[in-house]
Amino acid sequence: MPEKPKNISPEELEQAVAGLNQELVSLANGTAQRIDCTPENIEQGLAKLVLSLIELLRKLLERQAIRRMEGGTVDDDKIEEMGLALMRLEQKIRELAEQFNLRPEDLNMDLGPLGTLWKEE
């Protein structure tokens, strides 16, 4: 059974039409935002996404390691091992970011209304 049509006020209809007209005008004038897809941009964008996710996971692992260390559930040898592994991972992320001309702060992606991927410390 088909859904009943929604009751739309004249003001809502007018706003919708005005929005469509504005979009059509920007398309006609060539001012609509376009994605510049070049091989370099695609590679850098993909590298930024992947490295950002890896950095986020590294930060989460680091926090978990600190919690375990403070909770006394990890012996000294394991603490040393975790610390070295996290330091190596951080260094590797920086090296890869540098290869794609990305700064460490570029990896903290802006998620729009959600804010950035992680809070600066």
N, C-alpha and C positions, 0 to 999 in steps of 0.2 A: 504494500500500500504506500503510495507516495506521501512524502512529508508535506505538511501544510506550509505554505509560504509564510515567511516572517513578515510582521507588520513593520515597515520602515517609515520613519517620520520623514517629512519633506526636507528637514534640515540634514538628516543623515544621508539622504539621497543626493542632495546638493553637494555635500562634502565629498562624497564618493566620486561624483562626476568631476568636481574641481580637481581632485587628486589624479584622476585618470587624464584629464586635460593637461595638467602640469607635466605628467610623465610623458605624454605624447609630444608636447612641445620640446622637452629636453632631448628626446630621441631625435626629433626632426632637426634640432640645432646641433646635434652631435655632442651635447654636453653631458650625456649620461655617463656614469662611471663605467669604465671598462677595465677588465683585468688584462694586464700586459703580460702575455704568456710567451716568454722567450725561454730557450733551454737553460740559460743561466738562472733566470728567476725561478723556474720550476725546481731546479736542483737546490737552490738556496732555500726556497720555501719548504721543500721536503726535509732538508737537513735541519732547518730551524724547528720544524714540528717534531721530528724524531729526537733531536737533542734536547728539546724542551721537556718532552715526556721522560726521557732518561734522567735528566737533571731533577725533575720532580720526584721520580722514584728514588734517586740517590738521597735526596733530602729526607724523604720518608724513612728510608732505611737507617739513615744517620740518627734521626730522632728516636726510632725504635731501639737502636743500639744504645743510645744514651739512657733511655728508660730502663733497659735491661741491666746496664752497668750500675745505675743508681739504685736499682732494686736488689742488687747483690746476687743476681742469678747467673752471672757470667764470671769465669775465673780470669786471672790476669793474662794468661796466654791467649785466650779467646778475644779478649778486649784488644790486645795488640794486633791480632790477626784481622779483626773487623776494621780497626782504625786504618791499617795499611791498605786494605782492600778498598775502603771508601776514598782514601786519598788518591790511590791509583786511578779509580774511576773518575774522580773529579778532574784529575790531570788529563785523562784521555778525552773527556768531554771538552775541556778547554782547547786541546790540540785540534780536535775535529771541528770545533766552532771556528777556530782561526783559519783552517783550510777553506771554509766557506765564507770568510770575511764577516763572521758574526762575533759580536762582543758578548761577554757573559750576560750582560743586562738585556740583550736582545732575546735571550731564551725565556725570559719572564714575560710570556705572551699576554697581551691585553685581551681579555675575554668579554669586552663590551660591558654590559650592565653588571656582570659578575665580578668585575675588577680584574686584577692580574692573576696569573696562574698560582703564584705563591706570594706571601707577604714578605717584604724585605726585612732582614734582621737587623 
